């Protein structure tokens, strides 16, 4: 009790004069005992107020990361006030339809959102025993996702893309079209963009406004010219709002975070400035646990009607899926959706390669009573046939197409139809799961029935169109 009183008295104490400046980091000596993660108010000689967070503390000095950057601060005149509390976000459902920066402050010209409750942006750990297993199907309207890498409510399913590919268009399309079929709960989108250019941010805003879904979307935008340190907070503020909407208000929330590579680059920048021992490719050794803190804030909780589903998007440097960011992300999440540079070069949208893509929870959210009774076997057959198409194309490149068997030529025809009709669709095309499965049968009907070994005779008799 006595220690709490002393802590409150110390909170708010102001200090003048910095011991050092290094990029977005400011150092102060001679302070009272400061807690890790404590929020700091910084005031420069120009009267401009900045906010920061304690990144490191010792008996001699305190290291503070300044969210708005340290440009314009002078070491002798800068003042700091330690507030004695962690970074919080004022949460409210009125934040839906708003555009905010990475700290949750208004970016759309309105006043800063204010809610009835302040939440720690670091969230609270979910007891594993209270988690419900995700089972409910989310329809994105995109055939290759719904049919072969199905998204399940409460799942975390990342998208692995590359520079210059159409992941932003896909993210916007999913945000416009995603729905939980048969659910009476409200569906909301929390969209967090980190290090994006202004034209990309404008694309997202215009896309949501034109489609009329903006009222159900909360956008947290940290632009490329904003301080990089802000990117490390943006996903945390977005997930804090998502937790309020899902677990307090009972909404079904889809959280889309792009680009997680920019987030990790900011972590590496801060780690380098702090002089930490680097790990793979210069990233900090705690990159795995840091990403896990974000990804594990998804799911369903027993007794709560709402849920949080995550679609993190990351651009793989040099399209390298073994790079530390996609590699560690794949360990934490329940699968991945992988973009393909060759498909993108053919003008196919979305350029998703189904073979390395995977949804580990798919099997529990499809089938009779959820999508359609033929969906599980149909999906398996699509994977098997696509895999054989790759083998036939490789063989044709060696011996020539004229040397292929008649069945091999049918597989080539199947592969072309699959890419042009099933895989490819328009940016504004919203296909139901029934349309997707029927289109899959059209593709497989190019092949002779004896090649469809993953399907039952009853399913072939009912749906085969040959």
C-alpha positions, 0 to 999 in steps of 0.5 A: 500500500505504501509503495503504491502511494510512493509510485503515484507521487513519483508519477508525473515528476518532470526532468529537464536535460537529456543525456543523449539522442540516437535516432528515435531514442532519447536518454535521460539520467538521474531519474527516479525508479522507472518501469519498463513500458511506462509512458513518457510525455516529452516537451521540446523547446518549441513547445511541441509535445511528443509521446514516448515509451520506456524501452530500457531502464537501469540504475544509471539511465532510462532509454525512451523511444519517441513515437513522433521522432526526435527531430527538433529536440535539443538535449539541454532544453528537452523535458520529460514527464514519466506518467507511471502507466503503460500505453493505453487506447481509449476504445469504443465502437465509434472508432468504426468508420474512422481513420486513425494513425498508429497511436489511435489519434484521428487522421481523418480531420475529426476529433480524437476518438474517445471511449468510456474505457482505457485499455493497455495496448499490450493486451491481456494473455488469454488462458489457453484452457478458455480458448474455443477451437475455431470451426466456423467458415468465413466466406471471402468470396475468393475461390482459391481461398474458400475452396482450397485454403479456407479461412476459419473464424478465430484463425490466424492465416498470413499472406506471403507476398512479394514486392510489387504484387497485388496483396493490397488489392487482395486485402481490400477485397477480403475486407469488402467481401468477408462474411460469416454465413448464418451468423447474426453477430455483427461483422467488423474489420480492423485494418492496420497498415504499417509503413505504407505509401500515401497512395496505397493508404488512399486506395484502401480508404477509397475502396472502403468508401466506394463499396459502402463498408467504411462504417464497419471498418476501423483503419489504423494507418502508419504512413511511410513518412511517419516515424518508423517507431510508430509502426511497432505500436500500430498492430497493438492499438489495432488489436486492442480495439479488436479485443474490445469489439469481439470480447466486450461487444460480441462482434466477429472481427477480422484484423488485416495487418499489412505490411508485417515486414515493415513492422519487423524492420522497425524492430531491427532498427531499434535493436541496432540502435540499442546495441543488441546482439543480432540474430538471423539477418540482423533481426533481434533474437526476440523476433519470434516471441514479439510476433507471437505476442501479436498473432496469439491475440486472435481466437475465440473465448468460451462464453464470449460470442465474438471472435478475432480472426487475423490475416497478417500480410508480409512481403518476402524479401527477394521472394524468399519464403525461408527469410526469418519473417515468413519462416517464424510467422509460419511456425506461429500461425495456422498455415499460409497463403503464398503469392507466386511471381510467375502467376503474377507475371501472367496477369492472374489475380489473385496470384496465389499458388495453392501448392505451398499454401495451407490452412491447418484448420480448414478440415474442421470448418468445411463439409456437410452442414458448414460448406458442402458435403463434397468440399473436403474430397473436392479440395484434396482432388484439386491439390492432387491434380494441380501437383500432377499438372506441375509434373506434366509441365516439367516433363513437357519442358524436357521432351516436348508436348508432342511426346506426352500421352493423351491423359497428360494433355488433359492435365495441361488443359485442366491446368490452363482452365484452373488458372484462367477460370478458377484461380483468376477472378475480378477485383470486384467479383464475390463468389459464393462457396457454391459457385466456387465448388461448382467451378472446381467440378467444371475444372476436374470434369476435364479429366477422365473419372478414373483420374479422380481418385480422391473423390467417391463414386457417389460424388462423381456421379452427382457432380461430374460434368463430363 
